[in-house]
Amino acid sequence: MEDRKGVAIARKNPEQEKLAFKEQVQQEESELNQLLESLSKKDLNPIIEEEFNKVKRKSEDVLKSSKDCLYNNIELTPIRDAHSGKIIYGFSLAEIRNDPSFVLVDGYSEGMARVKRNNKFGFYNEYGKKAIDFKYDYAENFKNGLSIVENVGRWYLIDKNGIEVVKFRKEVKKVSHYYSSFYKIKSNGEQLIEYASSRQSKIYKRIYTLENGIARVQDFDHKIGLIDSNGDEIVECKYYDILGFNEYGLAVVRTSLKSTNGLEHGFGIINRKGEYSLEV
């Protein structure tokens, strides 16, 4: 058997699969019960208790789905997760792919499959359940536990429970995944934000692709600078251009658009810390 990328996947026989899955479900149920018992003995403040109850309900739903699969003899299929590259055992999406009312059925990414029906996006989980209803005009696959979605021009980050954990400002025109847990926000400029830490970069006219931990940025005066992978500025926007760094960690910068010697424009060299080391 092969996955969607044509990579061969070794299948166990059905009885081995069922036994392995049964042991997995029993282990998860035991771990969940131990966790719930330990937490229930602690005094939780109202906010933590609310989050605890959400996790509890979600975990119980997952275990229920697993048991339904186990005891109703529904066959599991080895599937390569698009985001992690790992093989997971879950429900085949062949049935809904064969349903003409579904115009898009992606593979699983972090255990969630993006689907589109009646011009709206939603998600199925690996247990074959519709996890998030069809209500978004646009949705991206899950990364780091979150999906970028848009509805009637408003952008959000949602979690796997379908909760809109971030609601972006109305003037935001586009949200895209940038790097790791950073997102690029486009409105009257471009800005990087990190959901987990609420870290934000400055607002630039344009933020270019991150390469080897460094990205070029352009300010509203059309000058070029550099930021690192945390969105922190390491070179202020003061050059007319910055070329890529070479193997020695040096990059050529354009310092002037005017000729300095009657023949050439002004150029210099900087290192990865942004230190100006030579004019050429």
Contacts in CASP RR format, 6 or more apart in sequence:
PFRMAT RR
TARGET T0000
AUTHOR 0000-0000-0000
METHOD contacts of the structure
MODEL  1
MEDRKGVAIARKNPEQEKLAFKEQVQQEESELNQLLESLSKKDLNPIIEE
EFNKVKRKSEDVLKSSKDCLYNNIELTPIRDAHSGKIIYGFSLAEIRNDP
SFVLVDGYSEGMARVKRNNKFGFYNEYGKKAIDFKYDYAENFKNGLSIVE
NVGRWYLIDKNGIEVVKFRKEVKKVSHYYSSFYKIKSNGEQLIEYASSRQ
SKIYKRIYTLENGIARVQDFDHKIGLIDSNGDEIVECKYYDILGFNEYGL
AVVRTSLKSTNGLEHGFGIINRKGEYSLEV
1 8 0 8 1.000
1 9 0 8 1.000
1 11 0 8 1.000
1 78 0 8 1.000
2 8 0 8 1.000
2 9 0 8 1.000
3 9 0 8 1.000
3 78 0 8 1.000
3 79 0 8 1.000
3 80 0 8 1.000
3 87 0 8 1.000
4 80 0 8 1.000
4 107 0 8 1.000
5 80 0 8 1.000
7 80 0 8 1.000
9 78 0 8 1.000
9 80 0 8 1.000
9 87 0 8 1.000
11 17 0 8 1.000
11 78 0 8 1.000
12 20 0 8 1.000
14 75 0 8 1.000
17 75 0 8 1.000
17 76 0 8 1.000
17 89 0 8 1.000
18 70 0 8 1.000
18 73 0 8 1.000
21 66 0 8 1.000
21 69 0 8 1.000
21 70 0 8 1.000
21 76 0 8 1.000
21 89 0 8 1.000
22 70 0 8 1.000
24 66 0 8 1.000
25 63 0 8 1.000
25 66 0 8 1.000
25 67 0 8 1.000
25 70 0 8 1.000
28 62 0 8 1.000
28 63 0 8 1.000
28 66 0 8 1.000
29 63 0 8 1.000
32 59 0 8 1.000
32 60 0 8 1.000
32 63 0 8 1.000
36 56 0 8 1.000
39 52 0 8 1.000
44 52 0 8 1.000
54 161 0 8 1.000
58 161 0 8 1.000
62 127 0 8 1.000
65 125 0 8 1.000
65 127 0 8 1.000
65 128 0 8 1.000
65 129 0 8 1.000
66 127 0 8 1.000
68 74 0 8 1.000
68 127 0 8 1.000
69 76 0 8 1.000
69 90 0 8 1.000
69 91 0 8 1.000
69 127 0 8 1.000
74 91 0 8 1.000
75 92 0 8 1.000
76 89 0 8 1.000
76 90 0 8 1.000
76 91 0 8 1.000
77 89 0 8 1.000
77 90 0 8 1.000
77 91 0 8 1.000
77 92 0 8 1.000
78 87 0 8 1.000
78 88 0 8 1.000
78 89 0 8 1.000
79 87 0 8 1.000
79 88 0 8 1.000
79 89 0 8 1.000
79 90 0 8 1.000
79 92 0 8 1.000
79 107 0 8 1.000
79 108 0 8 1.000
79 126 0 8 1.000
80 86 0 8 1.000
80 87 0 8 1.000
80 88 0 8 1.000
81 87 0 8 1.000
81 88 0 8 1.000
81 108 0 8 1.000
81 109 0 8 1.000
81 110 0 8 1.000
81 111 0 8 1.000
82 106 0 8 1.000
82 107 0 8 1.000
82 108 0 8 1.000
82 109 0 8 1.000
82 141 0 8 1.000
83 109 0 8 1.000
83 110 0 8 1.000
83 141 0 8 1.000
83 142 0 8 1.000
83 143 0 8 1.000
84 110 0 8 1.000
88 108 0 8 1.000
88 111 0 8 1.000
88 126 0 8 1.000
89 126 0 8 1.000
90 108 0 8 1.000
90 126 0 8 1.000
90 127 0 8 1.000
90 128 0 8 1.000
91 126 0 8 1.000
91 127 0 8 1.000
91 128 0 8 1.000
93 105 0 8 1.000
93 107 0 8 1.000
93 108 0 8 1.000
93 113 0 8 1.000
93 124 0 8 1.000
96 102 0 8 1.000
96 105 0 8 1.000
96 115 0 8 1.000
96 124 0 8 1.000
97 105 0 8 1.000
101 117 0 8 1.000
101 118 0 8 1.000
102 115 0 8 1.000
102 116 0 8 1.000
102 117 0 8 1.000
103 116 0 8 1.000
103 117 0 8 1.000
103 119 0 8 1.000
104 114 0 8 1.000
104 115 0 8 1.000
104 116 0 8 1.000
104 121 0 8 1.000
105 113 0 8 1.000
105 114 0 8 1.000
105 115 0 8 1.000
105 116 0 8 1.000
106 113 0 8 1.000
106 114 0 8 1.000
106 115 0 8 1.000
106 141 0 8 1.000
107 113 0 8 1.000
107 114 0 8 1.000
108 126 0 8 1.000
109 141 0 8 1.000
109 142 0 8 1.000
109 143 0 8 1.000
110 141 0 8 1.000
110 142 0 8 1.000
110 143 0 8 1.000
110 145 0 8 1.000
110 160 0 8 1.000
111 125 0 8 1.000
111 126 0 8 1.000
111 142 0 8 1.000
112 123 0 8 1.000
112 124 0 8 1.000
112 125 0 8 1.000
112 126 0 8 1.000
112 131 0 8 1.000
112 132 0 8 1.000
112 141 0 8 1.000
112 142 0 8 1.000
112 147 0 8 1.000
112 160 0 8 1.000
113 123 0 8 1.000
113 124 0 8 1.000
113 125 0 8 1.000
113 126 0 8 1.000
114 121 0 8 1.000
114 122 0 8 1.000
114 123 0 8 1.000
114 139 0 8 1.000
114 140 0 8 1.000
114 141 0 8 1.000
114 147 0 8 1.000
115 121 0 8 1.000
115 122 0 8 1.000
115 123 0 8 1.000
115 124 0 8 1.000
115 134 0 8 1.000
116 122 0 8 1.000
116 134 0 8 1.000
117 134 0 8 1.000
118 134 0 8 1.000
119 137 0 8 1.000
120 134 0 8 1.000
120 135 0 8 1.000
120 136 0 8 1.000
120 137 0 8 1.000
121 134 0 8 1.000
121 136 0 8 1.000
121 137 0 8 1.000
121 138 0 8 1.000
121 139 0 8 1.000
121 149 0 8 1.000
122 130 0 8 1.000
122 132 0 8 1.000
122 133 0 8 1.000
122 134 0 8 1.000
122 135 0 8 1.000
122 136 0 8 1.000
122 139 0 8 1.000
123 130 0 8 1.000
123 131 0 8 1.000
123 132 0 8 1.000
123 139 0 8 1.000
123 142 0 8 1.000
123 147 0 8 1.000
123 160 0 8 1.000
124 130 0 8 1.000
124 131 0 8 1.000
125 131 0 8 1.000
125 160 0 8 1.000
131 160 0 8 1.000
131 161 0 8 1.000
131 162 0 8 1.000
132 158 0 8 1.000
132 160 0 8 1.000
132 162 0 8 1.000
135 151 0 8 1.000
136 149 0 8 1.000
136 150 0 8 1.000
136 151 0 8 1.000
137 150 0 8 1.000
137 151 0 8 1.000
137 152 0 8 1.000
137 153 0 8 1.000
138 149 0 8 1.000
138 150 0 8 1.000
138 151 0 8 1.000
139 147 0 8 1.000
139 148 0 8 1.000
139 149 0 8 1.000
139 150 0 8 1.000
140 147 0 8 1.000
140 148 0 8 1.000
140 149 0 8 1.000
140 176 0 8 1.000
140 177 0 8 1.000
141 147 0 8 1.000
142 160 0 8 1.000
143 177 0 8 1.000
144 180 0 8 1.000
144 181 0 8 1.000
145 159 0 8 1.000
145 160 0 8 1.000
146 157 0 8 1.000
146 158 0 8 1.000
146 159 0 8 1.000
146 165 0 8 1.000
146 195 0 8 1.000
147 157 0 8 1.000
147 158 0 8 1.000
148 155 0 8 1.000
148 156 0 8 1.000
148 157 0 8 1.000
148 175 0 8 1.000
148 176 0 8 1.000
148 177 0 8 1.000
148 183 0 8 1.000
149 155 0 8 1.000
149 156 0 8 1.000
149 157 0 8 1.000
149 158 0 8 1.000
150 156 0 8 1.000
150 175 0 8 1.000
154 167 0 8 1.000
154 168 0 8 1.000
154 170 0 8 1.000
155 168 0 8 1.000
155 172 0 8 1.000
155 174 0 8 1.000
155 175 0 8 1.000
156 164 0 8 1.000
156 165 0 8 1.000
156 166 0 8 1.000
156 167 0 8 1.000
156 168 0 8 1.000
157 164 0 8 1.000
157 165 0 8 1.000
157 166 0 8 1.000
157 175 0 8 1.000
157 183 0 8 1.000
157 195 0 8 1.000
158 164 0 8 1.000
158 165 0 8 1.000
159 165 0 8 1.000
165 195 0 8 1.000
166 195 0 8 1.000
168 175 0 8 1.000
168 185 0 8 1.000
169 187 0 8 1.000
171 187 0 8 1.000
171 188 0 8 1.000
172 185 0 8 1.000
172 186 0 8 1.000
172 187 0 8 1.000
173 186 0 8 1.000
173 187 0 8 1.000
174 185 0 8 1.000
174 186 0 8 1.000
175 183 0 8 1.000
175 184 0 8 1.000
175 185 0 8 1.000
175 186 0 8 1.000
176 183 0 8 1.000
176 184 0 8 1.000
176 186 0 8 1.000
177 183 0 8 1.000
177 184 0 8 1.000
178 184 0 8 1.000
178 192 0 8 1.000
178 207 0 8 1.000
178 210 0 8 1.000
179 210 0 8 1.000
179 229 0 8 1.000
180 229 0 8 1.000
181 194 0 8 1.000
181 195 0 8 1.000
181 196 0 8 1.000
182 192 0 8 1.000
182 193 0 8 1.000
182 194 0 8 1.000
182 229 0 8 1.000
182 231 0 8 1.000
183 192 0 8 1.000
183 193 0 8 1.000
183 194 0 8 1.000
183 195 0 8 1.000
184 190 0 8 1.000
184 191 0 8 1.000
184 192 0 8 1.000
184 207 0 8 1.000
185 191 0 8 1.000
185 192 0 8 1.000
185 193 0 8 1.000
188 203 0 8 1.000
189 203 0 8 1.000
189 204 0 8 1.000
189 205 0 8 1.000
189 206 0 8 1.000
190 203 0 8 1.000
190 204 0 8 1.000
190 205 0 8 1.000
190 206 0 8 1.000
190 207 0 8 1.000
191 200 0 8 1.000
191 201 0 8 1.000
191 202 0 8 1.000
191 203 0 8 1.000
191 204 0 8 1.000
191 207 0 8 1.000
192 200 0 8 1.000
192 201 0 8 1.000
192 207 0 8 1.000
192 227 0 8 1.000
192 231 0 8 1.000
193 199 0 8 1.000
193 200 0 8 1.000
193 201 0 8 1.000
194 200 0 8 1.000
194 230 0 8 1.000
199 230 0 8 1.000
199 231 0 8 1.000
201 207 0 8 1.000
201 227 0 8 1.000
201 231 0 8 1.000
201 232 0 8 1.000
201 233 0 8 1.000
202 233 0 8 1.000
204 217 0 8 1.000
204 218 0 8 1.000
204 219 0 8 1.000
204 220 0 8 1.000
204 237 0 8 1.000
205 218 0 8 1.000
205 219 0 8 1.000
205 220 0 8 1.000
205 222 0 8 1.000
206 217 0 8 1.000
206 218 0 8 1.000
207 215 0 8 1.000
207 217 0 8 1.000
207 227 0 8 1.000
208 215 0 8 1.000
208 216 0 8 1.000
208 217 0 8 1.000
208 218 0 8 1.000
209 215 0 8 1.000
210 229 0 8 1.000
211 244 0 8 1.000
212 245 0 8 1.000
213 228 0 8 1.000
213 229 0 8 1.000
214 226 0 8 1.000
214 227 0 8 1.000
214 228 0 8 1.000
214 229 0 8 1.000
214 234 0 8 1.000
214 245 0 8 1.000
214 272 0 8 1.000
215 226 0 8 1.000
215 227 0 8 1.000
215 228 0 8 1.000
215 229 0 8 1.000
215 231 0 8 1.000
216 224 0 8 1.000
216 225 0 8 1.000
216 226 0 8 1.000
216 242 0 8 1.000
217 224 0 8 1.000
217 225 0 8 1.000
217 226 0 8 1.000
217 227 0 8 1.000
217 233 0 8 1.000
217 237 0 8 1.000
218 224 0 8 1.000
218 225 0 8 1.000
218 237 0 8 1.000
219 225 0 8 1.000
219 237 0 8 1.000
221 237 0 8 1.000
222 240 0 8 1.000
223 237 0 8 1.000
223 238 0 8 1.000
223 239 0 8 1.000
223 240 0 8 1.000
224 237 0 8 1.000
224 239 0 8 1.000
224 240 0 8 1.000
224 241 0 8 1.000
224 242 0 8 1.000
225 233 0 8 1.000
225 235 0 8 1.000
225 236 0 8 1.000
225 237 0 8 1.000
225 238 0 8 1.000
225 239 0 8 1.000
225 242 0 8 1.000
226 233 0 8 1.000
226 234 0 8 1.000
226 235 0 8 1.000
226 242 0 8 1.000
226 274 0 8 1.000
227 233 0 8 1.000
227 234 0 8 1.000
228 234 0 8 1.000
234 272 0 8 1.000
234 273 0 8 1.000
234 274 0 8 1.000
235 242 0 8 1.000
235 270 0 8 1.000
235 274 0 8 1.000
239 253 0 8 1.000
239 254 0 8 1.000
239 255 0 8 1.000
240 254 0 8 1.000
240 255 0 8 1.000
240 256 0 8 1.000
240 257 0 8 1.000
241 253 0 8 1.000
241 254 0 8 1.000
242 251 0 8 1.000
242 252 0 8 1.000
242 253 0 8 1.000
242 254 0 8 1.000
242 270 0 8 1.000
243 251 0 8 1.000
243 252 0 8 1.000
243 253 0 8 1.000
244 251 0 8 1.000
244 252 0 8 1.000
245 251 0 8 1.000
245 272 0 8 1.000
249 271 0 8 1.000
249 272 0 8 1.000
250 269 0 8 1.000
250 270 0 8 1.000
250 271 0 8 1.000
250 277 0 8 1.000
251 269 0 8 1.000
251 270 0 8 1.000
251 271 0 8 1.000
251 272 0 8 1.000
252 267 0 8 1.000
252 268 0 8 1.000
252 269 0 8 1.000
252 280 0 8 1.000
253 267 0 8 1.000
253 268 0 8 1.000
253 269 0 8 1.000
253 270 0 8 1.000
253 276 0 8 1.000
254 265 0 8 1.000
254 266 0 8 1.000
254 267 0 8 1.000
254 268 0 8 1.000
255 266 0 8 1.000
255 267 0 8 1.000
255 268 0 8 1.000
255 279 0 8 1.000
256 265 0 8 1.000
256 266 0 8 1.000
257 265 0 8 1.000
258 265 0 8 1.000
258 266 0 8 1.000
259 265 0 8 1.000
259 266 0 8 1.000
260 266 0 8 1.000
266 279 0 8 1.000
266 280 0 8 1.000
267 279 0 8 1.000
267 280 0 8 1.000
268 276 0 8 1.000
268 278 0 8 1.000
268 279 0 8 1.000
268 280 0 8 1.000
269 276 0 8 1.000
269 277 0 8 1.000
269 278 0 8 1.000
269 279 0 8 1.000
269 280 0 8 1.000
270 276 0 8 1.000
270 277 0 8 1.000
271 277 0 8 1.000
END
